[in-house]
Amino acid sequence: MAGLFDKQAEIYSDSRPTYPSEWFSKLAALTSQRSLAWDAGTGNGQAALALFLLFGAVLFDGVWKLRNQVIFENTSLSIEDLSSRIGRLLAEFQNSRAAEAVPVRPAKRLLVWSPPRRFSFKINVDAAIGPLFSSIAAVARDWRGRLVFACSQKVNTTFPLQAEAEAVRWALVLAAKLEAVSVFIESDSKICCDALVNPCQTSPWRIRSIVMEMQVLLFDSSHVFVSWVTRSANMAAHLLAKWSLSCNLFGSFDLGRCPPIFASVVERDCGN
């Protein structure tokens, strides 16, 4: 029977439809065990490819890490732990895909930087990712729009989400040193901000420990608040992080010692 399709295989493959990846995420959500998947009647594999990407990659990652633990850390082999780990990673993957699929339409006021309320400070943070390390920047301004401090530092990660989380954590540490009625921290990383606003939500594993530390810092500082803004409302921190990375120059800056493009954005924001 297979021989009947030898000559038409390429045409058959081109003619068969592909399926939206959301279908497979919805199917996966209906199953209680997700460590293995079987595609019956696979045809030429449109569904099998998506199922492999969803289940197989996580399975291989779990097996590889378990293998390393057994060989290098002398831990015992536990299939139950592996299955549980795979389930957690798949749930995290599905949650992140769902968050990406939800369109976010920010209010018009979020499209530009706005000063905080009277006698308060606002700290904007962002990260720039390099091939060997990343740069994070924090820009603090008062209720008049005046620059309080601007600083950047190097972080030893090349993962964007981790660098963004490090920037927010740094801002929380800096906020604790400010004497103000309130301190508002803004980041354009929605995943990081959502992890703090919704503590019951499972955080991506790569930033889970950072999120836990940030939650402790927030708990100890009742006058500090974290929120998400669009990139256009976070340009000062974005430009400073990007400039520090490109010049490999980190530290504290003021309007007399900073990149001109950063100074122009701060002055423009002050006039909004």
N, C-alpha and C positions, 0 to 999 in steps of 0.2 A: 504493500500500500504506500509505503514511504517513497518508493521509486516513482510514483505518479507525480510527485511534486518536485522532483529534482530540477527540472527545467524552469518551473514557475516559481521557485522559492524566493527569488529576489523580488519579483512582482508581487508575490503574496505578502512579503514583509512590508513593502512600500504601501500596499493597499490597506493592510490592517490598521485600525485606529489605535492611537495611544490613549492612555487614561490619565485624568488629572491626579496629581500626587495626593490631593486632599482625600480622594476616595480611599486610598490605602491607609491613611491616618485614621479615617473614620472606621474602617474595618478593624484596624488594630485596637481601637478604643473599645470595641465590643468583645474582645477576648480577655480572659482572665490570666492566661499564661502566654507570654510573648517571646519566649526564648528561641522558638523555632517556628518556621512557617512552611506550609506545603501548598504549592500552586498546582492543583489537579487540572489536567488537560491544558498544559501550558502553551500549546500552539508554538508560535515563534518567540514567545517570551516577553511580551510587552509588560504583563503584570509581574512576571517573575523577576524582571530587572528592578522594578520599583520595590518589590517585597525584599529582594536581596539587599538593596541599599538601606532599607529601613531596619530589617531584622539582622541580616548577615553582618553588616559592619559593626553593630553593637555586640553581636555574639562573638566575633573575632577579637574585638577589643577586650571583652571580658575574659576570654580564654587565654589571650596573650598575657594579660596582667596576672591572672591566676598562675600561669606557668612560671612567671618571673618570681612570684611570691614563694612558690614551692621550691624553686631551684636556689634562689639567692637569700631568702629569708627563713627557709626551713619550716614554713607553715604547712599544715596538713591540707590535703585536697578536700574541698567541700563543694559538691555539686549544688547543694541547697543555697549556699552563699552566692555561688555564681549565678544561679537562676534569679535570686532576689536582686542582685546587682543589675542584671540585664533588665529586669522589670522596671527598676527605678530609673535607669538611663533612658529607656524607651519612653517612660512617662514624662521625663524631663524634656526629651526631644519633641514629643507631641505638644507639650505645653508651650514650648518656644515657637513651634510652627504656628500654633493657634494665635499666639500673641502677634506674630508677624503678619498674620492674615487679616487681623482686625484693623481697618483703616482708622487712623487717628487724624482728626481734623481740629487742630488747635484753634483756640479763640484768637481773634484778630490782635488782641493785646499781647499775645505771646510772640508775635512776629518781630517785635523790636524790644530791646532792653528797656525796662522801666525801673525807676528807683524804688527802694523799699519805703515802708511807712516811716513816719517821723521818729528820729532817735534810734533807728535800726540800721543794720548793715546788710548788704547782699554780697555773697561770694559766688562768682561764676567759675566753673571748672571745666576743663576739657583735656583731652589727650591726643597726642600725635604718635603714630606708630612707625618705628624704623625697623630695619632688617636685623639689628643686633640688640636694640633696646628701644624704649619709648620715652616720650617726654610728657609730663603732666604740668598743667599751669593752673594757678588760682589768682583771680582778680577780685579784690574786695573794694566796694564803693559804699559811701554813706547815702543817707536819704536825699542829699543835695546832688548826688551824682558824682561827687568828688572822689578821686582815687585815694584809697586808704593804704593799700599795698598791692603789689603785683609780683608774683614769684613763680619760678618754675624749677623742676627738679627731674632727674633721670630716674626711671624705674626699670628694673631688670625683667621685662616681659615684652614679648612681641605679639601678644594676644589682645586685640582691641578691647574686648569686654573686660578683661582683667585690668588693663590700664585705666579704663574709665572708672572702674570700681576703686582703684587706688587713688584716683583724683578726688573722688567724693570722700573717701576716708581721710585723706589729707585735709580737705576742707573742714571736716568735722573736728579734727584736732586743732586747726587754726581758729575755728569758731569759738572753741572753749576758752581761748585766750582773749577774746574781744569783750570789752565791757559795753554792753548794749542791751536795750530792752528786748530786741529780737534779732536773730541772725537768720537770713534766708539763703540757703544754698541752692544753686540752680545748675543742672547738668542737662546736656542734650542726649544722654543715654537713658532711654525709657526703661530698659530692662533693669538697670541699677536702681532707678528711682522707684519703680514698681516693687522691687524687692524690699524696699524700706517702707513704702506706704502700705503694702499688703504683706505683713510678716508671716501670715499663714500660708502664703504662696511659696511653693518650692523654688528655690533659687537655682540657677544653672550651677552645676557642680564646680566649675572652674573658679567661681567667685563666692562659693558658699561660705568659706571661712572668713573672707573679707566682709561679707554681708553680716555675719554674726557679730563681728567686731564693731561694725558700724551701728548695729542695733543697740549694742551696749553703750556706745558713745552717745547715741540719740537719747537713750533712756536717762543717762546722767545729765543731759542738757535739755531741759524742758523748754528753753527759749529758742532752740534751734530747729529749723524746719527745712526739709529737702523737697524739691519739686522739679519736674521736668519742663524744659522749654525747647523750642526749636533751635536749630543751629543759627538762624539769623538773629535770634535774641541772645546768642551766646558767643558772638563773634570775637569779643576782646580776648576771652580765654582761649578760644580756638586759634587765633592768630599768634598769640604768645607761645602756646605749646608748639605750634608748627615752626615758628621762627627759631625757638630754642633748639629744637631737634635738628633743623637744617644747619644751624651755626655751631652746634654742639656747645652752646653757652647757656649755663643755668645759674640761677640765683635770684636776687631781689632786684626790682627795677622801679624807676619812677618816671614821670613824664619828661625829665631831663636826660634820662639814660634808658632808652628803650627803642625798639624799632619804630620808625616813623609811621608805618601803617597801623601799628597798635595804638600810638598816641592819637592818630586821627579818628580811630573808632571810639576811643574813650571820650574824646571831645564831642563827637557826633552823638553818642549815647546821652551825654550830659545835656544836650540841647533838645532831646525828645520830650 
